[in-house]
Amino acid sequence: MTSWLSRLKALLARGEDVVLVTLMLVKGSAPREPGTRMLVTAEHSYLTIGGGHLEYKALEIARQMLQQDRNRHEQQFSLGASLGQCCGGAVQLLFERLDSEQAWLTDAINLENTAGPGVLVLPLDAGGNNQRLLYDGSGRLLTSRVKMQQEVLGQLSVLVLQTLESREDYDIQMIADEHGRQYRFLLDQIKPPSMQVYLFGAGHVGQAMVQILRLQPCRIHWVETRDHLFPTDTSDNVLKLTTDTPEAEITAASAGSYFLVMTHDHELDLRLTMEVLKRDDFAFFGLIGSKTKRKRFEHRLRQRGYPATQLSRMICPIGIDGIDSKLPAAIALAVSAQLMQIEQARQQELQPDIRIYRSA
């Protein structure tokens, strides 16, 4: 999924004036969680804060800001009869107009795509100072020439470290200076997506898989031996790689990766399968094919010394139950749903103490 950071950079690079809409606070039931973003230009909108009349009103306000040259606005909405929505809760939205290349943006995207993690901090009401501050994964401030009291910066560094340790994606915190003045800060944790998908094959099913998976919070390593099969344009979270040694990508993959093997060549599928099964640290391994293909592969793998415990981790056929169509789009939907189920269960196991979002 193209992040709001990457999308914002692309829009600003085209010379667009953009309003960034952030869902700051939620009370009760709401269609999206705090930290959700939407980008609005004069003609288009990108991403969503939940649709419905709330989004319609947000678009209206954002475009008024573009016309009136306003830079900042906050507004609370009740999601009841007044907006024609049945959620029943209330939300607070932050509107920011961004009309030129932002100094923090490239560094934040670099953290998200490669190094990570980090924390991006926005002062919400610190005397009109809207300067975003960027911290790396050790809590070190990367932003230069910061116009902020040292006492406040010191307290902010503590909050940044707490955010990194807690794995919170988003939070709003209060800091008081020596005179008792309080300032609000929005803290965004920046990190590479935990779901790293290695997709081998750019045929019809592979193409359909990417069209669906690119919209999810994951990074797709798309590997093919035939360069001409790749589309010219893909999302920022899709890394295309043409290579004669695709097995090497399996060896180099990080622990907890997802592997999908669906090439045009059964012998290549077998070689890739052997490389994946040599690892014991992957989150998922799916091989496209029928039950007959699975039996043939199991027979050949047993001959090569692969035990039953390893073979049991090979998912073939792939996809959730109940979708039997052989159409590429249907296969892609079934497999994507399977991966989302596994990732959700995995994250719940990794974060058993995850708490409900709370405001400061």
VEXDREN-2710 file (C-alpha; in Angstrom, 1 decimal):
% VEXDREN-2710
k/r/px/py/pz
1/MET/0.0/0.0/0.0
2/THR/1.4/3.4/-1.0
3/SER/1.8/5.2/2.3
4/TRP/0.5/8.7/2.9
5/LEU/4.1/9.9/3.0
6/SER/4.9/8.5/-0.4
7/ARG/1.7/9.7/-2.0
8/LEU/2.2/13.2/-0.5
9/LYS/5.7/13.4/-1.9
10/ALA/4.5/12.4/-5.3
11/LEU/1.7/15.1/-5.3
12/LEU/4.0/17.8/-4.1
13/ALA/6.6/16.9/-6.7
14/ARG/4.0/17.5/-9.4
15/GLY/3.4/21.0/-8.0
16/GLU/0.0/20.2/-6.5
17/ASP/-1.3/22.1/-3.5
18/VAL/-2.4/19.4/-0.9
19/VAL/-4.4/19.3/2.3
20/LEU/-3.5/16.5/4.6
21/VAL/-6.5/15.4/6.6
22/THR/-5.7/13.4/9.8
23/LEU/-8.2/11.6/11.9
24/MET/-6.8/12.7/15.3
25/LEU/-9.2/11.5/18.0
26/VAL/-12.1/9.0/18.1
27/LYS/-14.7/8.8/20.8
28/GLY/-17.1/5.8/20.6
29/SER/-17.7/4.1/17.3
30/ALA/-16.1/5.4/14.0
31/PRO/-15.4/4.0/10.6
32/ARG/-11.6/4.3/10.9
33/GLU/-9.0/4.4/13.6
34/PRO/-6.9/7.4/14.8
35/GLY/-4.0/8.2/12.6
36/THR/-5.9/7.5/9.3
37/ARG/-5.0/10.0/6.6
38/MET/-6.5/11.4/3.5
39/LEU/-4.9/13.7/0.9
40/VAL/-7.0/16.3/-0.9
41/THR/-6.1/18.4/-4.0
42/ALA/-8.3/20.8/-5.9
43/GLU/-9.5/18.0/-8.3
44/HIS/-8.9/14.6/-6.5
45/SER/-8.6/12.8/-3.2
46/TYR/-6.3/10.0/-2.2
47/LEU/-6.7/7.4/0.6
48/THR/-9.8/7.6/2.8
49/ILE/-10.9/8.5/6.4
50/GLY/-13.9/6.2/6.1
51/GLY/-16.2/7.5/3.5
52/GLY/-19.8/8.7/4.0
53/HIS/-20.9/12.2/4.8
54/LEU/-17.9/12.7/7.2
55/GLU/-15.5/12.3/4.2
56/TYR/-17.7/14.5/2.1
57/LYS/-17.6/17.3/4.7
58/ALA/-13.8/16.8/5.1
59/LEU/-13.3/17.2/1.3
60/GLU/-15.4/20.4/1.4
61/ILE/-13.4/21.9/4.2
62/ALA/-10.1/20.9/2.6
63/ARG/-11.0/22.5/-0.7
64/GLN/-12.2/25.7/1.0
65/MET/-8.7/25.9/2.6
66/LEU/-7.1/25.5/-0.8
67/GLN/-9.2/28.4/-2.2
68/GLN/-8.8/30.6/0.9
69/ASP/-5.1/30.0/1.4
70/ARG/-5.6/28.7/5.0
71/ASN/-2.9/26.5/6.4
72/ARG/-4.4/24.9/9.5
73/HIS/-7.8/23.8/10.9
74/GLU/-9.2/21.4/13.5
75/GLN/-12.8/20.4/13.7
76/GLN/-14.8/17.9/15.7
77/PHE/-17.7/16.0/14.1
78/SER/-20.5/13.9/15.7
79/LEU/-21.2/10.8/13.7
80/GLY/-24.9/10.8/14.3
81/ALA/-28.0/12.2/12.7
82/SER/-26.3/15.5/11.8
83/LEU/-23.9/13.7/9.4
84/GLY/-26.4/10.9/8.4
85/GLN/-24.1/8.2/9.8
86/CYS/-25.0/5.5/12.2
87/CYS/-21.6/5.0/13.9
88/GLY/-22.8/7.2/16.9
89/GLY/-19.3/8.3/17.9
90/ALA/-17.4/11.5/17.5
91/VAL/-14.1/12.3/15.7
92/GLN/-11.7/15.2/15.5
93/LEU/-10.0/16.0/12.2
94/LEU/-6.8/18.0/11.6
95/PHE/-6.4/19.8/8.3
96/GLU/-3.0/20.9/7.1
97/ARG/-2.2/22.7/3.8
98/LEU/1.1/21.6/2.4
99/ASP/2.0/23.4/-0.8
100/SER/5.7/22.9/-1.3
101/GLU/8.4/20.2/-0.8
102/GLN/8.7/19.6/2.9
103/ALA/12.2/19.3/4.3
104/TRP/11.2/16.3/6.6
105/LEU/9.4/14.3/3.9
106/THR/12.3/12.6/2.1
107/ASP/14.0/11.6/5.3
108/ALA/10.8/10.2/6.7
109/ILE/10.2/8.1/3.5
110/ASN/13.8/6.8/3.7
111/LEU/13.2/5.7/7.2
112/GLU/9.9/4.0/6.2
113/ASN/11.4/2.2/3.2
114/THR/14.8/1.1/4.4
115/ALA/16.2/2.0/7.8
116/GLY/13.3/2.3/10.1
117/PRO/11.9/2.6/12.6
118/GLY/11.5/6.2/13.6
119/VAL/9.0/8.7/14.9
120/LEU/7.6/11.8/13.2
121/VAL/6.4/14.5/15.6
122/LEU/4.1/17.4/14.8
123/PRO/3.5/20.2/17.3
124/LEU/-0.3/20.8/17.3
125/ASP/-0.5/24.0/19.2
126/ALA/3.0/25.1/20.2
127/GLY/2.8/28.8/19.6
128/GLY/2.2/28.4/15.9
129/ASN/5.3/26.4/15.3
130/ASN/4.3/23.7/12.8
131/GLN/7.8/22.3/12.3
132/ARG/7.8/18.5/12.1
133/LEU/10.5/16.8/14.0
134/LEU/12.0/13.4/12.8
135/TYR/13.6/11.0/15.2
136/ASP/15.4/7.7/14.3
137/GLY/15.0/4.3/16.0
138/SER/17.4/5.2/18.8
139/GLY/15.5/8.4/19.7
140/ARG/18.0/10.7/18.1
141/LEU/16.7/13.9/16.7
142/LEU/17.5/14.1/12.9
143/THR/15.9/17.5/12.3
144/SER/18.3/20.5/12.3
145/ARG/17.6/24.1/13.5
146/VAL/14.7/23.2/15.8
147/LYS/12.8/26.2/17.2
148/MET/11.6/24.8/20.5
149/GLN/12.5/25.1/24.1
150/GLN/15.1/22.7/25.3
151/GLU/13.0/21.7/28.2
152/VAL/10.1/20.7/25.9
153/LEU/12.5/18.9/23.6
154/GLY/13.9/16.9/26.5
155/GLN/10.4/15.8/27.5
156/LEU/9.5/15.0/23.9
157/SER/12.6/12.8/23.6
158/VAL/11.3/10.7/26.5
159/LEU/7.9/10.3/24.8
160/VAL/9.6/9.3/21.5
161/LEU/11.5/6.5/23.2
162/GLN/8.3/5.3/24.9
163/THR/6.5/5.3/21.6
164/LEU/9.3/3.2/20.0
165/GLU/9.3/0.7/22.9
166/SER/5.5/0.3/22.9
167/ARG/5.2/-0.1/19.2
168/GLU/2.4/2.4/19.1
169/ASP/1.7/3.5/15.6
170/TYR/0.1/6.8/16.5
171/ASP/-0.5/8.9/19.7
172/ILE/-1.2/12.4/20.9
173/GLN/0.7/13.5/24.0
174/MET/0.8/16.6/26.2
175/ILE/3.9/18.4/27.5
176/ALA/4.0/21.3/30.0
177/ASP/6.9/23.8/30.1
178/GLU/8.4/25.4/33.2
179/HIS/5.6/28.1/33.1
180/GLY/2.8/25.5/33.1
181/ARG/1.9/26.1/29.4
182/GLN/0.8/22.9/27.8
183/TYR/1.5/21.8/24.3
184/ARG/0.1/18.9/22.3
185/PHE/2.2/16.7/20.0
186/LEU/1.1/14.2/17.4
187/LEU/3.6/11.2/17.3
188/ASP/3.7/8.9/14.3
189/GLN/5.8/5.9/14.4
190/ILE/7.5/5.3/11.0
191/LYS/8.5/1.7/10.2
192/PRO/8.8/-0.6/7.3
193/PRO/5.7/-2.9/7.0
194/SER/6.1/-6.1/9.0
195/MET/4.6/-8.1/6.2
196/GLN/7.3/-8.8/3.6
197/VAL/5.9/-10.8/0.7
198/TYR/8.2/-12.5/-1.8
199/LEU/6.2/-13.3/-5.0
200/PHE/7.9/-15.4/-7.6
201/GLY/6.2/-15.2/-11.0
202/ALA/4.7/-12.3/-13.1
203/GLY/2.2/-14.3/-15.1
204/HIS/-1.6/-13.7/-15.0
205/VAL/-2.0/-14.8/-11.4
206/GLY/1.1/-13.0/-10.2
207/GLN/-0.1/-9.8/-11.9
208/ALA/-3.5/-10.1/-10.2
209/MET/-1.8/-10.8/-6.9
210/VAL/0.1/-7.6/-7.0
211/GLN/-3.0/-5.6/-7.9
212/ILE/-4.6/-6.7/-4.7
213/LEU/-1.6/-7.0/-2.3
214/ARG/-0.2/-3.5/-3.2
215/LEU/-3.3/-2.0/-1.5
216/GLN/-2.4/-3.8/1.8
217/PRO/0.2/-2.7/4.4
218/CYS/3.0/-4.9/3.0
219/ARG/6.1/-4.7/0.9
220/ILE/6.1/-6.9/-2.2
221/HIS/9.4/-8.3/-3.6
222/TRP/8.3/-9.3/-7.1
223/VAL/10.8/-11.7/-8.6
224/GLU/10.8/-12.9/-12.2
225/THR/13.3/-14.2/-14.7
226/ARG/11.6/-12.5/-17.7
227/ASP/11.8/-8.7/-17.5
228/HIS/9.2/-8.0/-20.2
229/LEU/6.4/-9.3/-18.0
230/PHE/6.6/-6.6/-15.4
231/PRO/4.2/-3.6/-15.9
232/THR/5.9/-0.3/-16.3
233/ASP/4.1/1.4/-13.4
234/THR/3.7/-0.1/-9.9
235/SER/3.1/1.2/-6.4
236/ASP/5.9/2.4/-4.2
237/ASN/5.6/-0.8/-2.0
238/VAL/6.3/-3.1/-5.0
239/LEU/10.0/-3.9/-5.7
240/LYS/10.5/-5.5/-9.1
241/LEU/13.5/-7.7/-9.6
242/THR/14.6/-9.6/-12.7
243/THR/17.2/-12.2/-12.0
244/ASP/18.5/-15.6/-13.3
245/THR/19.0/-16.7/-9.7
246/PRO/15.7/-16.2/-7.9
247/GLU/16.7/-18.7/-5.2
248/ALA/19.2/-16.1/-3.9
249/GLU/16.2/-13.8/-3.0
250/ILE/14.9/-16.5/-0.7
251/THR/18.2/-16.8/1.1
252/ALA/18.4/-13.1/1.6
253/ALA/14.9/-12.6/2.9
254/SER/14.3/-11.6/6.5
255/ALA/12.8/-13.9/9.1
256/GLY/9.0/-13.9/9.1
257/SER/8.7/-13.3/5.4
258/TYR/5.8/-14.6/3.2
259/PHE/6.7/-16.7/0.1
260/LEU/4.4/-17.2/-2.9
261/VAL/5.7/-19.4/-5.7
262/MET/3.8/-19.2/-8.9
263/THR/6.2/-19.2/-11.9
264/HIS/5.7/-20.6/-15.4
265/ASP/8.1/-23.5/-14.8
266/HIS/7.4/-26.5/-12.6
267/GLU/11.2/-27.2/-12.3
268/LEU/11.8/-23.6/-11.2
269/ASP/8.9/-24.0/-8.7
270/LEU/10.6/-27.1/-7.3
271/ARG/13.9/-25.3/-6.9
272/LEU/12.3/-22.4/-5.1
273/THR/10.3/-24.7/-2.9
274/MET/13.4/-26.5/-1.8
275/GLU/15.1/-23.2/-0.9
276/VAL/12.1/-22.0/1.1
277/LEU/11.7/-25.3/3.0
278/LYS/15.4/-25.1/4.0
279/ARG/14.3/-22.2/6.3
280/ASP/12.4/-22.6/9.4
281/ASP/11.6/-18.9/10.1
282/PHE/9.1/-18.0/7.4
283/ALA/5.5/-16.9/8.2
284/PHE/3.9/-18.5/5.2
285/PHE/4.9/-20.5/2.1
286/GLY/2.3/-21.0/-0.6
287/LEU/2.8/-22.9/-3.9
288/ILE/0.3/-22.5/-6.7
289/GLY/-1.1/-25.8/-8.0
290/SER/-3.5/-28.7/-7.5
291/LYS/-3.5/-31.5/-5.0
292/THR/-1.9/-33.6/-7.8
293/LYS/1.0/-31.2/-8.1
294/ARG/1.4/-31.2/-4.3
295/LYS/1.7/-35.1/-4.3
296/ARG/4.3/-35.0/-7.1
297/PHE/6.3/-32.3/-5.3
298/GLU/6.1/-34.2/-2.0
299/HIS/7.4/-37.4/-3.6
300/ARG/10.4/-35.6/-5.2
301/LEU/11.1/-33.7/-2.0
302/ARG/11.0/-36.8/0.1
303/GLN/13.5/-38.4/-2.3
304/ARG/15.8/-35.4/-1.6
305/GLY/15.6/-35.9/2.2
306/TYR/13.0/-33.4/3.2
307/PRO/11.1/-34.7/6.3
308/ALA/7.3/-34.6/6.7
309/THR/7.6/-31.8/9.3
310/GLN/9.0/-29.5/6.5
311/LEU/6.6/-30.7/3.9
312/SER/3.7/-29.9/6.2
313/ARG/4.6/-26.2/6.0
314/MET/4.1/-26.1/2.2
315/ILE/0.6/-24.8/1.5
316/CYS/-0.7/-26.2/-1.8
317/PRO/-3.3/-25.6/-3.1
318/ILE/-3.4/-22.0/-1.8
319/GLY/-6.2/-19.7/-0.9
320/ILE/-9.1/-19.7/1.6
321/ASP/-11.8/-22.3/1.3
322/GLY/-15.0/-21.6/-0.6
323/ILE/-13.4/-19.9/-3.6
324/ASP/-13.0/-22.5/-6.3
325/SER/-12.7/-20.4/-9.4
326/LYS/-9.6/-20.7/-11.6
327/LEU/-9.8/-17.1/-12.8
328/PRO/-6.6/-15.2/-11.9
329/ALA/-8.5/-12.5/-10.0
330/ALA/-10.4/-15.1/-8.0
331/ILE/-7.2/-16.9/-7.1
332/ALA/-5.6/-13.7/-6.1
333/LEU/-8.5/-12.7/-3.9
334/ALA/-8.5/-16.1/-2.1
335/VAL/-4.7/-16.1/-1.5
336/SER/-4.7/-12.4/-0.4
337/ALA/-7.4/-13.2/2.1
338/GLN/-5.4/-16.1/3.4
339/LEU/-2.3/-14.0/3.9
340/MET/-4.3/-11.3/5.7
341/GLN/-5.8/-13.9/8.1
342/ILE/-2.3/-15.2/8.8
343/GLU/-0.8/-11.8/9.3
344/GLN/-3.6/-10.7/11.6
345/ALA/-3.2/-13.8/13.8
346/ARG/0.6/-13.3/13.7
347/GLN/0.4/-9.7/14.9
348/GLN/-2.0/-10.6/17.7
349/GLU/0.5/-13.3/18.9
350/LEU/3.4/-10.8/18.6
351/GLN/1.5/-8.1/20.4
352/PRO/-0.7/-9.8/23.0
353/ASP/-0.9/-6.7/25.2
354/ILE/-1.9/-4.3/22.4
355/ARG/-4.1/-1.6/23.9
356/ILE/-7.1/0.4/22.6
357/TYR/-6.1/3.8/21.5
358/ARG/-6.5/6.5/24.1
359/SER/-6.0/10.2/23.9
360/ALA/-3.8/12.1/26.3
END
